[in-house]
Amino acid sequence: MANGAEDAQVPVKTERREASAYQVRSLPNEDVCLWIKSIDNARVARHADPRLRTAAWRFIGIASAMVVMVIGLLLPTAYKLLAGYHVGQLEKEYRTLMDERRQLELDAAVLRSPENLERVAKALEMKPAPAKVHYLAVEGAALAMNQSKR
């Protein structure tokens, strides 16, 4: 204890410099010196972790299952969209075919008209002989059927 008491009474010499008006105060950690050492890891090999390979394959499997699930959920919507386009094309084709049918029926009616048949017959000189022309009575078809049985 005596030494401890004596040490406490020993005066500590502290130097006090006179600050110059042009001197900058010292920066914190100015006395710390850093040495940069280059590190070469060319000869270092990573140890294989067996759990890492299993985890990677598990991730690949889960990701693949998720992709299949998303595609499975989106497939009916895409199919419905494509079917809608196909139905639209079929309706357009149906309208085109119906217009063409109406035009063909009109052309057939014009070609079957008595005036047109008479004109074609005159052009081809296909007049029937007067003895072979039979006129039916206007009364009905039953009379025509009776005359054909004779």
C-alpha positions in Angstrom: 0.0 0.0 0.0 2.8 2.3 0.6 4.0 2.0 -2.9 0.5 2.7 -4.2 0.3 5.8 -2.1 3.7 7.0 -3.1 2.9 6.5 -6.8 -0.2 8.6 -6.5 1.8 11.5 -5.2 4.5 11.3 -7.8 4.1 14.3 -10.1 3.5 13.5 -13.8 5.4 15.7 -16.2 3.2 16.9 -19.0 4.7 18.9 -21.8 2.7 21.8 -22.9 3.6 23.4 -26.1 2.8 26.8 -27.0 0.3 26.9 -29.8 1.4 28.8 -32.8 -1.1 30.9 -34.6 -0.3 29.1 -37.9 -0.2 25.5 -36.6 -3.1 23.2 -37.3 -4.4 21.1 -34.5 -3.7 17.3 -34.8 -6.3 15.0 -36.5 -7.8 12.0 -34.7 -6.0 8.8 -35.3 -3.1 10.6 -37.0 -0.6 8.3 -35.4 -2.2 5.1 -36.8 -0.3 3.7 -39.7 -1.9 1.2 -42.1 0.1 -1.2 -44.1 -1.6 -2.7 -47.2 -0.7 -6.3 -47.9 -1.8 -8.0 -51.2 -3.5 -11.3 -50.7 -3.2 -14.0 -53.3 -5.9 -16.7 -53.1 -4.9 -18.5 -56.3 -3.9 -21.6 -54.4 -6.9 -21.7 -52.1 -9.6 -24.3 -53.0 -13.1 -24.1 -51.6 -14.3 -27.1 -49.6 -17.3 -28.9 -51.2 -20.4 -28.7 -49.0 -22.6 -31.7 -49.6 -25.7 -29.9 -48.3 -25.2 -27.1 -50.8 -25.6 -29.4 -53.8 -28.8 -30.9 -52.3 -30.2 -27.4 -51.6 -29.4 -26.3 -55.2 -31.3 -29.3 -56.7 -34.2 -28.8 -54.3 -34.4 -25.1 -55.4 -34.3 -26.2 -59.1 -37.1 -28.7 -58.4 -39.3 -26.2 -56.6 -38.8 -23.5 -59.2 -39.7 -26.0 -62.0 -42.8 -27.0 -60.1 -43.8 -23.4 -59.7 -43.3 -22.7 -63.4 -45.4 -25.7 -64.3 -48.1 -24.6 -62.0 -48.1 -21.0 -63.4 -48.3 -22.4 -66.9 -51.1 -24.7 -65.9 -53.0 -21.8 -64.5 -52.5 -19.6 -67.5 -53.1 -22.2 -70.1 -56.9 -22.2 -70.0 -57.0 -18.4 -70.3 -54.7 -18.5 -73.3 -56.7 -21.4 -74.9 -59.9 -19.4 -74.4 -58.4 -16.3 -76.0 -57.2 -18.4 -79.0 -60.6 -20.1 -79.3 -62.2 -16.6 -79.3 -60.0 -15.6 -82.2 -60.9 -18.8 -84.0 -64.6 -18.3 -83.5 -64.3 -14.7 -84.8 -62.6 -16.0 -87.9 -65.2 -18.7 -88.4 -68.0 -16.1 -88.1 -66.3 -13.9 -90.6 -66.0 -16.9 -93.0 -69.6 -17.8 -92.4 -70.8 -14.3 -93.4 -68.6 -14.4 -96.5 -70.0 -17.8 -97.5 -73.6 -16.7 -96.9 -73.0 -13.6 -99.1 -71.5 -15.9 -101.8 -74.5 -18.3 -101.5 -77.0 -15.5 -101.9 -75.2 -14.2 -104.9 -75.1 -17.7 -106.4 -78.8 -18.2 -105.8 -79.5 -14.9 -107.4 -77.4 -15.9 -110.4 -79.2 -19.3 -110.6 -82.6 -17.5 -110.5 -81.6 -15.2 -113.3 -80.3 -18.1 -115.4 -83.5 -20.1 -114.8 -85.8 -17.3 -115.7 -88.1 -18.0 -118.7 -86.8 -15.0 -120.5 -83.2 -16.2 -120.2 -84.1 -19.8 -121.2 -85.9 -18.5 -124.2 -83.0 -16.3 -125.2 -80.5 -19.2 -124.8 -82.8 -21.6 -126.8 -83.0 -19.1 -129.6 -79.2 -18.6 -129.6 -78.7 -22.4 -129.8 -81.6 -23.0 -132.2 -83.3 -25.4 -129.8 -87.0 -24.8 -130.6 -89.3 -27.7 -129.9 -91.5 -29.1 -132.6 -95.2 -27.8 -132.2 -96.5 -31.4 -132.2 -94.5 -32.3 -129.2 -95.6 -29.4 -127.0 -98.4 -30.4 -124.5 -100.1 -27.6 -122.5 -101.4 -28.5 -119.1 -104.7 -27.2 -117.8 -104.4 -24.6 -115.2 -106.8 -26.4 -112.9 -104.2 -28.5 -111.0 -101.5 -31.0 -111.0 -103.9 -34.0 -110.6 -105.0 -33.5 -114.2 -101.4 -33.7 -115.4 -100.8 -36.9 -113.5 -104.0 -38.5 -114.9 -102.9 -37.6 -118.5 -99.5 -39.2 -118.0 -101.0 -42.6 -117.1 -102.8 -43.0 -120.4 
